Structure formats: structure tokens, C-alpha cells
Amino acid sequence: MIQAMKQNRPDFGVQYIRQNEWIEGRGILLWLSMFFIELGAGVFLVASIFGSLLGMLVGWLLCGVLGGGLHLLFLTHPFRSWRILFSSGWKRSWISRGLIFVLLFLSLGLIHIILYQLASPAPGLLIVANVFAFLTIIYAGFLMASFNSIPLWNTPMLPALYVILGIWGGFGITLISLLATGPTVAVDIVERWLKIFLMAFIFVVFVYLFSMRFQGTTGKFSVRQIVAGKWAPLFWIVVVVLGMALPAGVALSSWLVDLVIPGGFLYIVITFELLGDLALRYCIFKCGVYAPFIPVNSPA
């Protein structure tokens, strides 16, 4: 088998080989679906805490309709995916577990939205729905971290990063939904937590990239591709400048001079934050390379 792979790829085993299945061609759909599934679950989780019906509905639609729809388009045989639920794959596969988490979250979340609309919410049901919403946010991080052959992914930092990204995006969309339905006391609380998760996002991203430099030559190669290689403009302009520096500057200004941020500008800042999230995920997907069988020196 290895000999056959070498015949197809003469550099197999001695050069860095990029994974293309999850980010090129139809793989673009998977990248987008993971983003919207986790974002939607984060929005529902945060919005439910602050009692925003609009936010919960938006989160459910982002996860179930947009994210789920993109994921079905990615699958070669989408109508066979239900078989995962009736196999033993969930015991050893994060893909199977993820499908179960998403379906349970969407089912329980929809029931809660209906009951909330009827003014008869069930707190116990909401707690369970939010547990599965959290598992929906984090499962992709565990899925990618299970790939031992891709050092950029194979780290416990990735699930932590994905949790922060999902909840951070959840606070952003929830803030927009609260402002759309009229200013409330919850707006100030959500803004405060949005700033906290922004700082957490900045911290974890740079710790993640710095730690990957010490995951052998392959990890160092992947990080170099992100910060100084082909994808450096995307990382520095969209992730760092628009997704980190601009929101951090706005947050710092509002804190130092008690500046009131106009609603329209706030929407733009949150949009840039989400673009930074999406671009970072793209860099992580695109720059994940398989470690060669024969160690090579990282190129200068």
C-alpha cells in the first residue's frame, strides 16, 4: 500500500503533504458548515442565558439550516448519514459523536423555542439543550485534534480555541439581536463579556501558534505558512488587524474615555470579528500538513 502511494506521489513520505479534502473543492463546504454549526450553537447558548428569543432562533437557524445544509451538500451520499446513529461508530468516532450532539441540540433547542414562545419554558429542558449546544461547539476541535498525523491539529489547544471562538461569536450575534429588539440591561453585560472573550481569543491564538512551533519541524512549518508564508496576508490583515486589533481598539477606547459606540459601527466591528474567526479557521485548515515518515528539515 505504501509502495503504491509512493508511485502516485514520488515525494510521499519525505515531503510535507497538505490535506486537501477538508478545504479544497467540496471541502470548502465543510469549512463553512463547521463555522456556522459552531457559531449557531454558540448564539443559542448565549441568547438563551439572556432570554433573547430572536437570538435563540437565529442561532438555531445558523446551526441547523445554514450549517447543516452546507454539511449535507459536502457529503457524497447525504441521505445515508443517518446510519451513523445506529452503528457503534459513536464509541470511537468524533464524526459520529458530533452528529449525535448536533441532532440532540437542534431537537431540544427547537422544543425550547416553541415552549418559550408559548410562555411555558422548561428550565430543565433548556439546561440539557445547552449542554448539547456546548458539545456541538467543541466537538470539531476534538475531531481535528484526533488527527495524529497533522501536528497543527493534534493539540488540546484546538478544542479550547474552538470553544472560545464559538461562544465569542455567540456573544456578538446575541448583542445584535438584543439591540434589534430594544436596549435592555442585558446589553451592557453582553458587551462586557464580548470584550472578555475578545481578549481570551487574542491570548489563546498566539499561545496556540507559539506552542505549535515546538511540535517538531512539521508544526513549525505549518505555523510559518500562516504567519510568514502564502497565507500570511490573510492572517495578518483579516485575523489580526480586522478581527483582533480593531475590536480591541474600540473596546479600549470605550473603556478609557467612556465612548458610546454607535450601533451601526458596532455591527461592523462584530462583522469583522466573525470574519477574523472564519479566516483563522481557514488558515488552520489550509496549513495543516501531514508529518512525513522520514523527518525533514523545516525550510527557511
Secondary structure, 3 states (H helix, E strand, C coil): CHHHHHHHCCCCCCCCEECCCCCCCCHHHHHHHHHHHHHHHHHHHHHHHCCCHHHHHHHHHHHHHHHHHHHHHHCCCHHHHHHHHHCHHHHCCHHHHHHHHHHHHHHHHHHHHHHHHCCCCCHHHHHHHHHHHHHHHHHHHHHHHCCCCCCCCCCCHHHHHHHHHHHHHHHHHHHHHHHHCCCCHHHHHHHHHHHHHHHHHHHHHHHHHHHHCCCHHHHHHHHHHHHCCCCHHHHHHHHHHHHHHHHHHHHHHHHHCCCCCCHHHHHHHHHHHHHHHHHHHHHHHHCCEECCCCCCCCCC
